[in-house]
Amino acid sequence: MKAATMHAALRELPLAPLSAIAPGTVMVLAPHPDDESLGCGGLIAACCAAGMPPVVVIMTDGAASHPNSRQWPAPRLRAKRQQEARNAVSCLGLPPNRLVFLGLPDAAAPHDGPVFADMATRLAHLATARGCTTLLVPWRADPHCDHEAAWKMGVAVQRLCGATLLAYPVWGWLLPDDMDLDHTPPRGLRLDITAHRATKARAIGMHESQYGGLITDDPDGFHLPDRLLDALVTDYEVFVQP
C-alpha cells in the first residue's frame, strides 16, 4: 500500500464518540515530551472534561533535540522539556499526579532487553493499579526509533495487563506519498475534537523548546515542521487498531 492511500484511508475512518474509542481510563504512552499533545491532545482534553483523566507516560527525556547547544546542555534541556510537558498537560486539564516520566534516553529508547522488560512490567503494574483499560501508543509506521520502541513497549504492556491497544499516528503523517508500506488497510476510529482543537494547539505551543525561537545556538537542532502541525491540529484525531 502506498503512503498516500494509507493517509486517505486514515482520514476516512469512521467517527465515533469518546466512549467507543476509550471506555474507562486511558493510558497514553508518548515517546517524547510533546507527542502526548501532538498525537492525543484532543483525546486527553476530552477525557479530562468527561471526568476520566488519563495517565500520561512520557517515555524519553527529550534531551537530544539540540545536541550542539552550549546554552542548553542535556541536563538543562531535560528539565525544560519536563516542565513543558507539565505545562502542556495542565493546559489539557490533566491533574499533575496523572503524569509519569520514565526518563529513558532520547533517541535511544530500548526495543528489547532487560531495561525494556523492566519498563514494560512497571507500566503494566501502573496500568492495573490505575484501572487503565485502554492503552494508546504511537503508530507502528511512525518513522522514528523512539516511536517504534514505544509501539513495541505498548504491545508488551498489552500482553501483560490485557488493556485494549490503539495507536495514534504522529510522524507517519509525513511519510512520502509514493512510499510503499507493508500494511493492510487500516482499521480504527476517529475522534471529533472540534471542541478541544484550540486547547490542543495551545498545549502543543507549550513545548516552546521545539519551535526554534528559544534555542538559537544549534542551527541543526530539531524544529517542529509546519507540515506536521497542519496534519495534527485538525478537527479529529485518529486511533488505529493493531
N, C-alpha and C positions, 0 to 999 in steps of 0.2 A: 504494500500500500504506500502511495506517495504521501509525503507530509501534508501537502495541500488538501488531499482527500481526507486525511485524518482530521485536520483542523476544521474542515467543513462539517464533518460528522460530529465533532465535539460541540460545535456551535448549534447543532440541530438536536442535541439530546433533549428529551422531554423535560419541561419544567415541573418541579414538584415542591410541595411545602417542606419546611424545615423538619417537621415531624416524620416525614417519609425518608428524608436523607439521613437524619441523625436523631433517631428516637433515643431518649435517655441522654446520658452525659457523654461528651466527646473528649477524646484526647487528640490534640494536634501535635504532630512531630514535625518541627521545622529544622532544616539543615543549618541555617544561619539566622542571626537576628535580622529580620526584615521579611523572611519567607513566610512567617506567620501572617503578616499583614498583606503581602503581595498575593498569596495563594488563597488565604482563608479569612481575610479581614472582615468581609461581609458576613460570613457564617459566624465568626466569633462574636461580632456585634449583635447578630440576630439571636444567638443563644443567650447572651447576657441579657438582652432585652426581654427574653422569654423567661428569665429567672433560672436558667440552666447553664451557668458559666462553665466553659470547658476547662480542661487542663491543657496548658500550652507548654510544650517542652522544646527548648532551643538546644540543638544538638552540639554545635561547634561554637567556639568563642568569637568568630568573625575577625580575628586579629591579622589575617593575611590579605586583607583587601588593599592595603597600601604598604607593601613590604619595604619600599625605599624611602619612606618618610622619616626624617630625623626628628621632626616636631611631634610626630605621633608614633613613637616606638610601640612594640606589641603590647606591653603592659598598659600603657595609657589608652591605646585603641581598644583593647579588650574591655576595659572599664567603661569607655564611652559607648561601645556597642551594647553592653548590658543595659546601661541607662536608657539608651534609645529604645530598646525592646520594652523596658518597663514603661516608658512614656507612651509607646505605641499601643500596648495592650490596655493601658489605663484609658487611653482615648476611646478604645473599643468597648470599654465598660467592664473589663476583666479585673476582679479583685487581685491584689498583689500576691496573695497566697496560692493563686492558681497558676503562677508562672514558675517554671523549673529550668535551670541551666545545667546542662551536663558538662560543659567546659571542655569538650574534645577539641583537638587542634584543627583549626580551619584549614581546608584543602587536604586534610589527612585523616578524615574520619575512617575508622576501621570498617572493612567489608566482611571480615570474618575474624576468627581467632579468639583468644581469651578475653580481651577487653570488649570485643563485640558481644560475646556471650554474656559477660557480666552486665553490660548495659541493657541487653535485651531482657535479662531476668529482672533487673531493677525496674525497668519500665513496665513489665508485666505485673509485678507486685504493686507498683504505683497505680496502674490502671484498675486492678482489682480493688485496692484499698479505696480509691476514689469513685468506684462504681461506674467506670467508663465502659460503655457498651459499643462505641464506635471509635475507630482509630483512623485518623486522616494523615496520610503520608504523601511525599512527593510522587508524582507520576514516574513510572519506571523508564519512560522515554526522555525524561529531562536530561540534557547533555551536560552534566556536571558530576564530578566524582563524589562530592558530598551528598548530592541529591540521590545518586544511585545507592550510596551507603545507607541513607535514611530509608529508602524504599526497602532495601534488604532487612534493615532493622525492624521496620514495620511488619514485614512478613514473619520474622522470627517472633516478635511480640504477639502477633495474632495467633500463632501456633501455641504459644504458652498460655494465653489468657482467654482465647476464644472470641474476642471482640470482632465485630464486623469491620472489614478493611475496605477503605475507599482511598483513591488517590486524586491529588489536585495538581494540574499542570502549572509550572512556572516557566522555566526556560524552554520547555517543549513547544511553547507558542512561537518561538523564533526559529525553529528548525526550517531549513530551506525548503521551499515548496516542492522541489524536484527530488528531495532526498527519499530514498527507499527505506521504509520502516518494516521490520519483521513483526508486524502487529496485525491482528484481526480487527475488524470494525469495532469501535469502542461501544461498551455498554455502560450506562450510568445515568445520572440525572443532573439537571441544572437548578440552582437556587436563585430565585429572583432577589437581588439585593438592592433594588432601587431605593428603598427607604434608608439604606445604610451606605450607599455609594459615597456620599460626601464624607462620612465619618471614616470610611476605609481610606479614602485619598488623604485625609489628614493624618491618619495613623502611619501610612507609608511615608509621608513627609517628615515624620518624627525621626526617621533614620537619616539624619542630615549628613552624616559622615559619608554616605554612599552617593551623594549628589555632586560632589566635586567642588562645591563652594567652600567647604570647611577645611579640607586637607589639600593644600595648594603646593606642597613641595614634593609631590610624587606624580609627575605628569602621566606616568604609565599605570597609576593606581586605578582601582575599579570605579566605575561611574554607572549608575542605573540608566540604561538607554531608554530614550523616549518611546521606542517601538515596544519595549516590554511593558511600560506603564500604559500605553494605549491598549495593549492586549488584555491587561489585567484589571484596569479600572473601568469597568463596564457595568451594565445593569444586572449581570448574573455571574455566578461562579460555577465551575464545572467540577463534578466529582465522579470519577471513573471507577467502575467495578474491576477487580483483578481479572 
